[in-house]
Amino acid sequence: MGCAADRPADDARVRADADYRRGIALLAAGKTAAAREALRAAAAAAPIDPALYLPLARACRDRLLVERAAEFYRKFLSAAPTGAGAEAARAELAALGDDVAPLLDEAPPSPPRWPALTLVALVALAAALLSTVAALAWARHRQRGRTLAELAARNPELQPAIAYLVGCLRHELLKHRILAIGEAARALASGAAQSGERQFLLARLYGGEPLRLAWAGHLGAFMRALGPRFNLLRHDPLFRDADRAVATIATTERALRRDEPDAWAQLARAHARLTTLDEALGALTMRLQNTVIDDALLADVVAETQRELGPRAAVDELAVAAVPSGIAVEMYRLDLVLVLKNVVRNALAAAAAGPAPRRVAIDVDVAVEPTGEEIVRVRVRDTNPTALPATAPSTRGLGLVTTALLRVDGSLVVEAGGDGWAKAVVVRLFRALSATAEAA
């Protein structure tokens, strides 16, 4: 029994290692699309073997992806500081040159802590590897000039990282340091300031770390996460305008302390420009964290799952009901797609292995809870009579999905299938607010 239970995990490990090695070789050869597919398949099967960070670092180095190479060298050395290849890795890391030296002593922004070996952990690993491959595409001329919003829309695997970086920028610098002085700045510009407002404003703007350094630190975090060829100041007009506004605030300190009227007016205008950036970033974060469920998304999920399963997905009927308009859920698209693919994959495999007629059906509806909250239900039915547990069906490959859903207060339940159906596996997620759904 023990050997039979362990074999699927061992097989997955072997497949993952083979796909990781194939992806690294393709990356080294400059075959971007093929490398992306191999790394995607590997990350879906199992986490990367730390020993493979060294060849991955060398492939990035040979493709002139210096920052990425340094990152993977450090991960290899962290996992095996005294193991085979460690001395060579240190020498190769040092040989990358002075351009990456400042990065070696800096700790990257701390990401959210996710449970080990969950679906989301696999997603994070896939995002890190895919961003390496994506850097090759950014080197092409057609990638230049894209804004942060456009980059996020075209690269779903980067959306969790972008949302995290945007949240840090808005929380740590914009809202609590710059935008907090809005009322005081307008009052001082109009000559109607109350006692203490000038002192509050000056302390908030110019106390502690200089604004320019704080701003540059956040821009550097974006560059480290998204690749050195994506420069916010060069690609995104909103960030260029905000950079000028930060420079204005930094250079008017002396004039503000002398109470020069023109300086207060300049500050008010700079504050308004940074408010515009904050509002745009807030809207972007809302779009990234909420995903519209529509016919196109379900079609993509079904097509990708059928392609992955091949003959094992051969069923007599696969029906996908039309999705009502205006449904968005509070979940990253990448996470949602992987959850739905897992559920659909299990249903197709179960139906194909069951008695005829072998059928699968997918539909989406919205239910109102007694609390007034709206729950989006993605229901996947199949005709295989083999029963699943009534709660968290981890024994059927859905345990990782359940864990991922818990992060967004979602759930996975098994229900009776209804007429002609053996069972239904239902993904339950909170519906995004109506304004959010329209924006998404």
C-alpha positions in Angstrom: 0.0 0.0 0.0 2.7 2.4 0.9 4.6 1.9 -2.3 1.5 2.4 -4.4 0.6 5.6 -2.5 4.1 7.1 -3.0 4.4 6.3 -6.7 2.4 9.2 -8.1 4.4 11.7 -6.1 7.7 10.1 -7.3 6.4 10.1 -10.9 5.5 13.8 -10.6 9.0 14.6 -9.2 10.7 12.8 -12.1 8.5 14.6 -14.7 9.1 17.9 -13.0 12.8 17.5 -13.0 12.8 16.5 -16.6 10.7 19.5 -17.6 12.8 21.9 -15.5 16.0 20.7 -17.2 14.4 20.9 -20.6 13.1 24.4 -19.9 16.6 25.5 -18.8 18.2 24.1 -21.9 15.6 25.8 -24.1 16.1 29.1 -22.3 19.9 28.8 -22.8 19.3 28.3 -26.5 17.0 31.4 -26.7 13.9 29.4 -27.5 11.6 31.5 -25.3 8.1 30.0 -26.1 9.3 26.4 -25.7 11.1 27.3 -22.5 8.0 28.9 -21.1 5.9 25.8 -21.8 8.4 23.5 -20.2 8.8 25.6 -17.1 5.1 26.0 -16.8 4.6 22.2 -16.9 7.4 21.6 -14.4 6.0 24.2 -11.9 2.6 22.6 -12.1 4.0 19.2 -11.2 6.4 20.0 -8.3 8.6 22.7 -6.8 12.0 23.1 -8.4 14.9 21.1 -7.1 17.3 23.7 -5.5 20.2 22.0 -7.3 18.7 23.2 -10.6 19.1 26.9 -9.6 22.7 26.7 -10.7 22.1 25.7 -14.3 19.1 28.1 -14.4 21.4 31.0 -13.2 24.0 30.1 -15.9 21.3 30.1 -18.6 20.2 33.6 -17.4 23.8 34.8 -17.3 24.4 33.5 -20.9 21.3 35.4 -22.1 22.6 38.6 -20.4 19.8 38.5 -17.8 22.2 39.7 -15.1 19.8 40.5 -12.2 17.9 37.2 -12.7 21.2 35.3 -12.9 22.3 36.9 -9.6 19.0 36.0 -8.0 19.2 32.3 -8.9 22.9 32.1 -7.9 21.9 33.4 -4.5 19.1 30.9 -4.2 21.4 28.0 -5.1 24.0 29.2 -2.5 21.3 29.6 0.1 20.2 26.0 -0.4 23.7 24.5 -0.6 26.3 26.9 0.7 28.9 24.2 1.0 27.7 21.6 -1.5 29.0 20.6 -4.9 29.3 23.6 -7.2 29.0 26.2 -4.4 32.6 27.5 -4.9 32.1 27.9 -8.7 28.7 29.5 -8.1 30.3 32.1 -5.8 33.0 32.9 -8.4 30.4 33.2 -11.2 28.2 35.4 -9.1 31.1 37.7 -8.3 32.1 37.8 -12.0 28.7 39.3 -12.9 30.3 42.6 -12.2 29.6 45.8 -10.2 26.2 46.4 -11.8 24.6 43.9 -9.5 26.7 44.6 -6.5 24.1 46.9 -4.7 21.5 44.1 -5.1 23.6 41.5 -3.3 23.2 43.1 0.2 19.6 44.2 -0.2 16.7 42.2 1.1 13.9 42.1 -1.4 10.4 43.2 -0.2 8.9 40.5 2.0 6.2 38.7 0.1 3.0 37.4 1.8 3.7 34.2 3.7 1.9 31.3 2.1 1.7 27.7 3.3 4.4 25.4 1.8 3.5 23.2 -1.1 0.1 24.8 -1.7 -1.2 25.6 -5.1 -0.3 29.2 -4.5 3.3 28.3 -3.7 3.5 26.5 -7.0 2.0 29.6 -8.7 4.6 31.8 -7.0 7.4 29.5 -8.2 5.9 29.5 -11.7 5.7 33.3 -11.7 9.3 33.6 -10.7 10.5 31.2 -13.5 8.1 32.6 -16.1 9.2 36.2 -15.3 12.7 35.1 -16.2 11.5 33.9 -19.6 9.4 37.0 -20.0 12.4 39.2 -19.7 13.6 37.8 -23.0 10.5 39.1 -24.6 10.9 42.5 -23.0 14.2 42.9 -24.8 12.3 43.1 -28.1 11.3 46.5 -29.5 7.6 45.8 -29.4 7.7 45.5 -25.7 9.1 49.0 -25.1 6.7 51.7 -24.2 4.2 49.5 -22.3 2.8 51.0 -19.1 2.6 49.1 -15.9 -1.2 48.4 -16.5 -0.5 47.1 -20.0 2.3 44.9 -18.7 0.0 43.4 -16.0 -2.8 42.8 -18.5 -0.5 40.9 -20.9 1.3 38.9 -18.2 -1.1 37.3 -15.7 1.7 35.5 -14.0 3.1 38.8 -12.8 -0.1 40.2 -11.4 0.4 39.0 -7.8 3.9 40.6 -7.7 2.7 43.8 -9.3 -0.3 44.1 -6.9 2.1 43.6 -3.9 4.6 46.2 -5.1 1.8 48.7 -5.9 0.3 48.1 -2.4 3.7 48.8 -0.8 4.2 52.0 -2.8 0.7 53.3 -2.0 0.7 52.4 1.7 4.3 53.3 2.7 4.9 56.4 0.6 1.9 57.9 -1.1 -1.0 57.6 1.4 0.8 57.8 4.8 3.5 60.3 3.9 2.6 62.5 0.8 -1.2 62.3 0.4 -1.7 62.7 4.2 -0.7 66.4 3.9 -3.4 67.3 1.3 -5.7 69.4 3.4 -2.8 71.2 5.1 -1.2 71.9 1.7 -4.4 73.4 0.2 -5.0 75.4 3.3 -1.5 76.9 3.3 -1.7 77.6 -0.4 -4.9 79.6 0.1 -3.6 81.3 3.2 -6.3 79.7 5.4 -4.1 77.4 7.4 -4.8 76.7 11.1 -2.2 76.6 13.8 0.0 73.5 13.6 -0.8 72.6 10.0 2.5 74.0 8.7 4.5 72.1 11.3 2.6 68.9 10.6 3.2 69.2 6.9 6.9 69.9 7.1 7.5 67.0 9.6 5.5 64.6 7.5 7.2 65.4 4.2 10.8 66.1 5.3 11.2 64.1 8.5 13.0 60.7 8.2 14.2 59.2 4.9 14.5 61.8 2.1 11.5 61.6 -0.3 13.7 61.1 -3.4 15.5 58.1 -1.8 12.2 56.6 -0.7 10.7 57.0 -4.1 13.8 55.6 -5.8 13.7 52.6 -3.5 10.2 51.7 -4.6 11.1 52.1 -8.3 14.0 49.8 -7.7 11.8 47.2 -6.2 9.7 47.2 -9.4 12.8 46.8 -11.5 14.1 43.9 -9.5 10.8 42.1 -9.7 9.8 42.8 -13.3 13.3 42.8 -14.9 15.8 45.6 -15.6 14.5 46.3 -19.1 11.2 47.4 -17.8 11.8 51.0 -16.5 8.7 52.7 -15.1 10.1 56.2 -15.7 10.7 55.4 -19.4 7.6 53.3 -20.1 4.8 54.8 -18.0 3.7 58.5 -18.3 2.0 58.4 -14.9 5.2 57.5 -13.2 7.2 60.0 -15.1 4.8 62.8 -14.0 4.9 61.5 -10.4 8.7 61.5 -10.5 8.7 65.2 -11.4 6.2 65.9 -8.6 8.4 64.1 -6.1 11.4 66.2 -7.3 9.3 69.4 -6.9 8.4 68.5 -3.3 12.0 67.7 -2.5 13.4 70.9 -4.0 10.9 73.3 -2.4 11.7 72.5 1.2 13.7 75.6 1.9 11.1 77.9 0.2 8.3 76.2 2.2 10.2 76.8 5.4 10.4 80.5 4.5 6.7 80.6 3.8 7.0 81.7 0.2 3.5 81.8 -1.3 4.6 80.4 -4.7 6.2 77.4 -3.0 2.9 76.4 -1.3 1.1 76.6 -4.7 3.8 74.4 -6.3 3.4 71.9 -3.5 -0.4 71.8 -4.0 0.0 71.1 -7.7 2.6 68.4 -7.0 0.3 66.8 -4.5 -2.5 66.7 -7.0 -0.3 64.9 -9.5 0.6 62.3 -7.0 -3.0 61.9 -6.1 -3.7 61.1 -9.7 -1.0 58.4 -9.6 -2.5 56.9 -6.4 -6.0 56.8 -7.8 -4.8 55.1 -11.0 -2.8 52.5 -9.0 -5.8 51.8 -6.8 -7.9 51.1 -9.8 -5.2 48.9 -11.3 -4.9 46.9 -8.0 -8.7 46.4 -8.0 -8.6 45.1 -11.6 -5.7 42.7 -10.8 -7.2 41.3 -7.6 -10.7 40.8 -9.1 -11.3 38.5 -12.1 -14.3 38.5 -14.4 -15.8 35.1 -15.0 -17.2 35.0 -18.5 -17.6 32.6 -21.5 -14.1 33.4 -22.8 -12.4 32.4 -19.4 -14.3 29.1 -19.2 -13.4 28.4 -22.9 -9.7 28.9 -22.1 -9.9 26.7 -19.0 -11.6 23.9 -20.9 -9.3 24.1 -24.0 -6.1 24.1 -21.9 -7.3 21.2 -19.7 -8.3 19.1 -22.7 -4.9 19.8 -24.3 -3.1 18.7 -21.2 -5.1 15.5 -20.6 -5.2 14.5 -24.3 -7.0 11.1 -24.8 -7.8 10.9 -21.1 -10.3 13.8 -21.6 -12.3 12.0 -24.2 -16.0 12.2 -23.1 -19.2 11.9 -25.0 -20.4 15.3 -24.0 -18.9 18.5 -22.5 -21.5 21.2 -22.0 -20.5 24.7 -20.8 -23.5 26.9 -20.0 -23.5 30.6 -20.9 -22.2 32.8 -18.1 -24.4 35.7 -16.9 -22.8 39.0 -17.5 -21.1 41.2 -14.9 -19.7 38.5 -12.6 -16.4 39.1 -11.0 -14.7 37.4 -8.1 -12.1 38.4 -5.6 -9.2 36.3 -6.8 -6.2 36.7 -9.1 -6.9 35.4 -12.6 -3.9 33.1 -12.5 -5.0 31.5 -9.3 -8.6 31.2 -10.5 -7.6 29.6 -13.8 -5.4 27.0 -12.0 -8.2 26.2 -9.5 -10.8 25.8 -12.3 -8.4 23.7 -14.4 -7.8 21.4 -11.5 -11.5 20.9 -10.9 -12.3 20.4 -14.6 -9.4 18.1 -15.0 -10.7 15.8 -12.3 -14.2 15.8 -13.7 -13.1 15.0 -17.2 -10.8 12.2 -16.1 -13.5 10.8 -13.8 -16.2 10.9 -16.5 -13.8 9.4 -19.1 -13.1 6.5 -16.8 -16.7 5.9 -15.8 -19.6 4.2 -17.6 -21.3 5.6 -20.7 -22.7 8.1 -21.4 -19.6 9.9 -20.2 -20.6 13.6 -19.7 -19.3 16.7 -18.0 -21.2 20.0 -17.6 -20.0 23.4 -16.3 -22.2 26.3 -15.2 -21.9 29.5 -13.2 -24.5 31.3 -11.0 -24.8 33.7 -8.1 -26.4 33.0 -4.8 -27.3 35.4 -2.0 -26.2 34.4 1.5 -28.4 35.2 4.6 -25.8 37.9 5.4 -26.6 39.6 2.1 -23.2 38.7 0.5 -23.2 37.3 -3.0 -21.5 34.0 -3.6 -20.4 33.0 -7.1 -20.7 29.3 -7.7 -18.8 27.5 -10.5 -20.4 24.1 -10.7 -18.7 21.2 -12.5 -20.8 18.0 -12.9 -19.8 14.6 -14.1 -21.4 11.2 -14.6 -18.9 9.0 -12.8 -20.8 7.3 -9.8 -17.6 7.1 -7.7 -18.4 9.2 -4.6 -16.2 12.0 -3.3 -16.1 13.1 0.4 -18.7 15.7 1.3 -15.9 18.0 2.5 -12.4 19.0 1.2 -11.8 16.1 -1.2 -8.0 16.0 -0.8 -7.8 12.4 -1.9 -8.8 13.3 -5.5 -6.1 15.9 -6.1 -8.3 18.7 -4.9 -6.7 19.3 -1.6 -4.3 22.0 -3.0 -7.3 23.7 -4.6 -9.0 23.8 -1.2 -6.0 25.4 0.4 -5.7 28.0 -2.3 -9.4 28.9 -2.0 -9.0 29.4 1.8 -6.7 32.4 1.0 -9.6 34.3 -0.5 -12.3 32.9 1.9 -13.5 30.6 -0.8 -14.5 27.0 -0.5 -14.9 23.7 -2.4 -17.9 21.5 -1.8 -19.4 18.3 -3.3 -23.1 18.3 -4.0 -25.6 15.9 -5.6 -25.4 16.3 -9.3 -29.1 16.3 -10.1 -31.0 14.6 -12.8 -28.6 12.5 -15.0 -25.5 13.5 -13.0 -23.6 11.6 -10.4 -22.2 14.5 -8.5 -21.1 18.2 -8.7 -17.9 19.8 -7.4 -18.7 23.5 -6.7 -16.1 26.3 -6.4 -17.6 29.0 -4.1 -16.1 32.5 -4.2 -17.2 35.9 -2.9 -18.5 38.2 -5.7 -16.6 41.4 -6.1 -18.5 44.6 -5.5 -20.6 45.8 -8.5 -18.4 48.8 -9.1 -15.4 46.6 -9.1 -17.0 44.2 -11.5 -17.8 47.0 -13.9 -14.2 48.3 -13.7 -12.8 44.8 -14.3 
